[in-house]
Amino acid sequence: RLTGTLLFFLLAPLLGAPPRVIVLLLSFNLLYQFWIHTERVGEMGWFDRWFGSPSNHRVHHGVNARYLDRNYGGILMCWDRLFGTFETERADDPVRYGTRAQVRSFNPIWINLHTPLQLLRELRALPDWRQRLALLFHRPGWQPDHAGPLAASALPAWQAPTRYAPPLPQAWVQHGLWQCFISWPLLVQLLAMAPQMDWPNKIAFGLWLSWTAGSLGLLLHERPHHRTLGVVLEAHRLLLAGGLALTGHWFAPWPYDLPLDLPLAVLMFGSLISLGWRGRQASRDIGYPPDARATVGSSRAVQDR
């Protein structure tokens, strides 16, 4: 979101605003947001009418029907009043937080991409470019005035949040925790050593870490065929990382020139062997053979077994 907002601020230098002023104002605006993210502070009288306040910002984050797409102003509320998006917090309609519909997945890649993909599906369903542009610039949930294929993709009704805790083999949960434990220091390595790396290696390292998040997310999915794909991706990821470390071609140098390539290779190949062992354990836990071709049925059917 911050990256998208920054694109609009890029117009300011073109209009003659000094870059230092822009950076100063952006920093102040970001710091201002700290104190308004609280439920400890109630309404503040006249201050709420003109400035960003905890009450106004609670409305901004609400998923209640009356609070959707309201109170965009970070500091000044005059812009919301000007464009008709201002709304006060009401005691008879307590703010509900979250999303209109839950994303039932642990996969961070899917969590970030499912909304743009849904938007692309809606764009493809529209008959002409005029309506497609209208969909991009209208409020969320807007549809053209016709009974076309978009009827099922309207803004979903609010659902009371429930904890997403699908039945999963403990073997995969343990593998996921172990890989997260390994991956965090590697993320720190990328951030710390980035100034000494060239761009191809930075991008490759970042993609490998994203691959880690994606394959673990699939491995912890409630549907068996997603888990099967996760096992395949995870095995290839560990094999690649182990091979790069063993041959001395790891993405980034190590801090203080520590000789950590061989220990990393041992970790990766050890994790690969563990993945196979845990796969056999997981197949016994949920009652289907380790052969991917035998992985069938929905998560509900697996749970019933």
N, C-alpha and C positions, 0 to 999 in steps of 0.2 A: 504493500500500500504506500509506504514512504517513497519507494522508487517511482511509482506512478504519479504521486503528488509532485515529486521533484520535476517531472517533465513540464508541468505547467509553470513552475518557477523559472525554468530556463528562458521563458519569454522576457522576464524582467531585465536581464542584461542586454537583450536586443533593443529594449526600449530606453536604455541608458542608465539603469540602476547600477550603482557600484557593487561589485561582487562581495566586498566585505560587509556591506549593509545587508545584502541578501543572506549571507551565512549567519550573521548576527541575529537577524529576525527569525530565521528558521530554527536556530538553536534556542532562542527564547521561547518560541512557540512550542517546541518539543518539551522543554523543561516545564512549561506552564501546565502541560497535560498531567504532570505527576500528581498534583494535589486534587484534581477533579475526579480521579478514579477512586472513589470511596463511597460507602454508604453511611459512614459515620457522621457526615455533615448533612443536615436537612436543608430546607428552603432558606434562602438568604434575602428575602424581600426584594427591594428595588435592584439589588445587584443581579439577581436572576434575570431581570428584564433586559439587561444590556450586555452582560458579560458571561463568558463560559463559567459555569459553576458545577459543583457535584450533582445538583438536581437536574440541570439541563443535560449534563453528559450521561446521566443514567438513562434519560429518555433516548438519547442517541443510540445507546447500546441495547435498548429494549426490542423484543420481538413481538410485543403486543401490536395488534392491528393499528391502533391509533398512533403508536410510536415509531412505526417503520419509516425510514428515510426522513428523519427529523433531526434538527439541531446539529447541523454540520459544522457550525462555527467553532474553531478551536479556542479563540479568545473573545471575539466580538460577536454578539448575537444579532447585530443590526442586519447582517446579510441574510440570515434566515428569515427575519421579519420582512425584508425586501422581497425575497423570492417565495414567500409563503410556506416555508418549511419549519417554522418555529412551533413548538408544542411544549406546554408546561406539564410537569409531573402531577399526576392526579392520585389522591389518596384512595379513590374508589376503583382504581385500576393499577395495582402495584406492578412495578416493572419486572418483567420476566427476561432472563438473559439466555444466551445460547444462540441456536439457529432454529429456523422454522422446521427443518427436518434434519434428523441426525444422520451423520455419515458413519455407517457401520463398518469401519475399517481401522486398522492400526497403521496402514500404509501411508507414510507422510507424503509420498509422491501423489497418490490418488487423492488424498485430502486437499492438496494444493491444486490439483488439476481437474477435479470433478466438476467444479462450477464453470470454468471456461469450456470444457467439453460439452456440458449441457447447453451452454449458450451457442456453441457451434451447431449442435443438433437442431436447436430452434431456428437458427439462421438458415440452415439448409432446408427446413420445412416450409419456409416462406416463399411465395411465388415470384417476387420481384425484388429488385435492389432498393426501391423506395421503402418498402416495408422492412427490409433488413436494416437499413440505416436508422429507421424509426425505432426498431427494437434495441439498437445499440445505445440510443440517446434518451429513450424514455425510462421511466422508473422501473425497478425490478418487478416482474410479474405482468408487465404490459403485454397485451396481445392485440393484433389487428381485429377489426370489427367483422369477423367472419367465422364460420364454424368449420375451420380447417383442421389439419392434423395437430395444431398446437393446443387443442382443447385440454389435453391431458397434462400439459406442462405449465399450467398456471402456477402462481405462487402457492406453495403447499400450505395447508392448514397447520397451525401450530400443534406440535406433539409434545406432551410432557416428557422431559428427558429421562431416560433410563440408562443405567450403567451398561456399557457395551462389554460383556464378559462371555464370549462364546466358549463352549466346551473345547478345550485344546489339549493335545497330548503334552504332558509335562516335559517330555524330552525336547520338544521344540521351544517351549518357554525357557528352559534352561540354556539351550543353545543361543537363543536370542539375547538373554541377559549376558552371557559370556562374550558374545560378539560386540555388544554395546560397550562392555568394559574394555575391550581391545580397541574399539574404534575411536573412543573419546581422545586418548593420547595421540592418535594419528591425525585427528582433526586439529588438535593443538599444534602438531608438527607442521601441518599445512599453513596455519595462520602465522606461526613463528618464523618459518623459513621461506615464506612467500617472496620477500624481497630478494632472495638469492636464487630464485627459480625463474626459468623462462616460461612464457605463456603456455606453450603446449603442455608442459608438465603440470602447471597449475590447473589447467582445464582437465587434463587426464586424471589428476588426483581428485579433483572435485567430483568428476563423473564417477570415479570408483567409490567414493564415499556415498554418493547418491545411490549407486547400485547397491551398496550395503543396506541402506535404509529401505530401498524398494524390495529387495529379496527377503529381508527379515519381515517386512510388512506382509508379504505374500505367505511366508512361512507361518505366520500367526493369524491367517485368515480362517474364517469359520467354514469355508467351503473346501472340500478335499482336493478338487482339481486345482484350486489356487495354491494350496500347500505343495502339491506336486510340482507345479511350476516354480515355486519358491525354492524347493530342494535343488532343482536343476540349475537355477540361476546362482544359488548360493555355492554349489559345488564348483561351478566355473569361476566364480569370483575368488574363492579361496585358492583355486589352482593357479589363476593368473597372478594373484598377489604373492603366493609362495614362490612361483617361478621368477618373478621380477626381483624379489628380495634375494633369492639364492644365487642369481647370476650377477648381483650387484647393480641392477638397473632399476632400483626403487625410485618412485616418483620424485622424492625430495631428499636433500642431504640431511644428515642427523646433526642436532645441536652439539657443539663442541667436538665434532668429528668422532662421536662415539661409534664403535663398531657394532651396530645393532642389526645389520642386514641378516646375519645368520640366525640370531634369536627370533627375528620376525618371521623368517622362513619356517623355522621350527613351529612357531605358533600357528601359522597358516596351514601347514601340512598336517599338524596335529589336529587342528579344527576340522580339516577335511576328513580325516579318519574318524574323528568323533561324530561328524555329520552322518556318515554311513552307519555307525553303531547306533546312534540315536534314531536313525530312520527305521531300523529294525525294531527298536524299542517302541517307537511311536506306532508302528503298524500293529503291534500286539495290543497297545493301549486302546485303540479305537476300532480294532477288528477288521482291518482290510490288509491284504498282502502288500509287501513293499513294491511290487511291480506297479509302475504308474498306470499300466493299461487296466489294472483291476480297481483303480480308484474311481468309484462311481458314486452317484447319489448326492443328495443335498446334505447340508449340515444337520438338518432336523432328523433325517433318516439315520445319520451316523450317531447322533445323540441318543436316538431311540434304542439303538443297539447296545 
